Amino acid sequence: MSLYFVVSGFNVLLDIDAKLLRIGLSANDLDGKVAFILIYCSLMVGVGVAISLLFYLSKTWLYSAIVSRDHYHFVYCF
């Protein structure tokens, strides 16, 4: 799951306009696109790294699975 979040965070760099349309947002100028990239990439990559660190430090998948489940439902279900 950690790999999914990291790849998804960097994947937005390939086609910014398609990602903005998919989630129902629009950027009026280049500054809006840059802000979206910074926010989305840092959020997704940060969650991916946090999941990896939880797994590494706790030596169990339980806590990292809870973080990924809660983040996935929060971002994609609202």
C-alpha positions as CSV (number, residue, x, y, z in Angstrom):
1,M,0.0,0.0,0.0
2,S,2.9,2.3,0.7
3,L,4.1,1.9,-2.9
4,Y,0.7,2.8,-4.2
5,F,0.7,6.1,-2.3
6,V,4.2,7.1,-3.4
7,V,3.6,6.2,-7.1
8,S,0.2,8.0,-7.0
9,G,1.9,11.1,-5.6
10,F,4.5,11.2,-8.4
11,N,2.0,10.1,-11.1
12,V,0.2,13.4,-10.9
13,L,3.3,15.0,-12.5
14,L,2.6,13.1,-15.8
15,D,-0.8,14.6,-16.5
16,I,-1.8,17.4,-14.1
17,D,-4.9,18.5,-16.1
18,A,-6.4,15.0,-16.2
19,K,-6.0,14.6,-12.4
20,L,-7.6,18.0,-11.7
21,L,-10.5,17.1,-13.9
22,R,-10.9,13.7,-12.3
23,I,-11.3,15.1,-8.8
24,G,-13.4,18.1,-10.0
25,L,-11.0,20.9,-9.6
26,S,-9.6,23.5,-12.0
27,A,-6.5,25.7,-12.1
28,N,-6.8,29.1,-13.6
29,D,-3.0,29.6,-14.1
30,L,0.3,28.0,-13.6
31,D,0.4,29.1,-9.9
32,G,-2.7,27.0,-9.3
33,K,-1.2,24.0,-10.9
34,V,2.1,24.3,-9.0
35,A,0.1,24.6,-5.7
36,F,-1.9,21.5,-6.6
37,I,1.3,19.6,-7.4
38,L,2.9,20.6,-4.1
39,I,-0.1,19.8,-2.0
40,Y,-1.1,16.5,-3.7
41,C,2.5,15.1,-4.1
42,S,3.5,16.0,-0.5
43,L,0.3,14.5,0.9
44,M,0.4,11.2,-1.0
45,V,4.2,10.7,-0.7
46,G,4.1,11.7,3.0
47,V,1.4,9.1,3.7
48,G,3.3,6.5,1.8
49,V,6.5,7.2,3.8
50,A,4.5,7.2,7.0
51,I,3.0,3.8,6.3
52,S,6.5,2.4,5.5
53,L,7.9,3.8,8.7
54,L,5.1,2.5,10.8
55,F,5.6,-0.9,9.3
56,Y,9.3,-0.8,9.9
57,L,9.1,0.5,13.5
58,S,6.2,-1.6,14.7
59,K,7.2,-4.8,12.9
60,T,3.5,-5.5,12.1
61,W,1.3,-4.5,9.3
62,L,-1.7,-3.6,11.5
63,Y,-0.9,0.1,12.2
64,S,0.2,0.8,8.6
65,A,-3.0,-0.8,7.3
66,I,-5.1,1.4,9.6
67,V,-3.4,4.5,8.3
68,S,-3.7,3.5,4.6
69,R,-7.4,2.5,5.1
70,D,-8.3,5.7,6.9
71,H,-6.5,7.9,4.4
72,Y,-7.9,6.1,1.4
73,H,-11.5,6.5,2.6
74,F,-11.0,10.1,3.6
75,V,-9.5,11.2,0.2
76,Y,-11.4,9.1,-2.2
77,C,-14.9,8.7,-0.6
78,F,-15.6,12.4,0.0
